[in-house]
Amino acid sequence: NDFPEKLEEYSKMIMYADDTVLLTANRNIEQLEVNTFIAFNMTQDYCMKNDLVINESKTKQMSFGNKKATVSEMPNFTAADKIKHLGVILDENLSWSSQVDNLCLKLGSALYAIK
C-alpha cells in the first residue's frame, strides 16, 4: 500500500488490519491544523476512490502534550481525551493511569469470578 507515502509531507500514518491512525505534529498550531485537514481530506479521497468506508463514529481527534494549546476540532471528528488503540488506552498526557485503571477493573472482575 503506497498511500502512507503520499501523506508523508503532512502526517504519519500507522496502519494495522482495518485500523488507521494519522499522526500530525507541528509546533505551529495553525500549520498543525492545516496539515491535519489536508491529511484527512487526502485520506477521505483515497477511501472514496477505493470503495473504503471511514466509520465516523470511530473517528476521533486527540491532542497530546503538556501544552494546552487549543486546536480546532475537525469536521466529522469527535474530540477525545483518551483513545483505545490496539488494546492500549492512550490519554492526552501519555500517562499510564487510564490503562492501569482499566487493567485493574478487568483483574478485579477476573479475581471475583475465580472466588
C-alpha positions in Angstrom: 0.0 0.0 0.0 1.7 3.2 -1.2 -0.9 5.5 0.4 1.1 6.4 3.5 3.9 7.7 1.3 1.6 10.2 -0.3 0.8 11.6 3.2 4.4 11.9 4.4 4.5 15.7 3.9 1.5 16.2 6.2 1.1 13.3 8.5 2.5 9.9 9.6 0.1 7.0 9.0 0.0 3.9 11.2 -2.0 1.0 9.7 -2.9 -2.3 11.3 -5.6 -4.5 9.8 -8.6 -2.3 9.5 -7.3 0.4 11.9 -5.6 3.5 10.6 -4.1 6.3 12.7 -2.9 9.7 11.4 -0.3 11.4 13.5 0.3 15.0 12.8 2.8 17.2 14.6 3.9 20.8 14.3 4.9 23.4 16.8 2.8 26.0 14.9 -0.9 25.4 15.8 -2.1 26.9 12.5 0.2 24.7 10.4 -0.8 21.7 12.5 -4.5 22.4 11.7 -3.7 22.8 8.0 -1.7 19.6 7.9 -4.4 17.7 9.7 -7.1 19.0 7.4 -5.1 18.1 4.3 -4.1 14.7 5.6 -7.7 13.8 6.5 -9.1 15.1 3.2 -6.5 13.0 1.3 -7.5 10.0 3.3 -11.2 10.6 2.6 -10.4 10.9 -1.2 -8.3 7.7 -1.1 -11.1 5.8 0.7 -13.8 7.0 -1.8 -11.7 6.1 -4.8 -11.0 2.6 -3.4 -14.6 1.9 -2.1 -13.5 2.0 1.5 -15.6 3.5 4.3 -14.5 5.7 7.2 -16.5 4.9 10.3 -17.3 8.4 11.6 -18.5 7.1 14.9 -14.9 5.7 15.5 -13.1 8.8 14.0 -11.5 10.6 16.9 -9.2 13.6 17.3 -6.9 14.0 20.3 -4.1 16.4 21.1 -1.1 15.1 23.0 1.3 17.0 25.2 1.6 19.2 28.3 0.9 22.5 26.5 -2.8 23.1 26.4 -2.9 25.0 23.1 -6.4 25.0 21.6 -6.6 23.0 18.4 -9.7 23.5 16.3 -11.9 20.4 16.1 -12.0 18.9 12.6 -15.4 18.4 11.0 -16.8 14.9 11.5 -14.3 14.2 14.3 -15.2 13.6 17.9 -12.8 15.2 20.4 -11.4 12.8 22.9 -9.2 13.0 26.0 -8.3 9.3 25.7 -8.4 6.7 23.0 -8.1 2.9 22.9 -5.7 1.8 20.2 -4.8 -1.9 19.7 -5.9 -2.6 23.3 -3.9 0.2 24.9 -5.5 3.3 26.3 -3.7 6.5 25.4 -4.5 9.7 27.2 -3.6 13.3 26.2 -0.7 13.4 28.7 0.6 9.9 27.6 0.4 8.7 31.1 -0.4 5.1 32.0 -3.1 5.9 34.6 -6.1 5.2 32.3 -4.5 1.9 31.1 -3.7 0.8 34.6 -7.2 1.7 35.8 -8.7 -0.3 33.0 -6.5 -3.3 33.8 -7.3 -3.1 37.5 -11.0 -3.3 36.7 -10.5 -6.3 34.5 -8.3 -8.1 37.0 -10.8 -7.3 39.8 -13.6 -8.9 37.8 -11.4 -11.9 37.0 -10.5 -12.4 40.7 -14.1 -12.1 41.7 -15.0 -14.8 39.1 -12.3 -17.1 40.5 -13.6 -16.9 44.1 
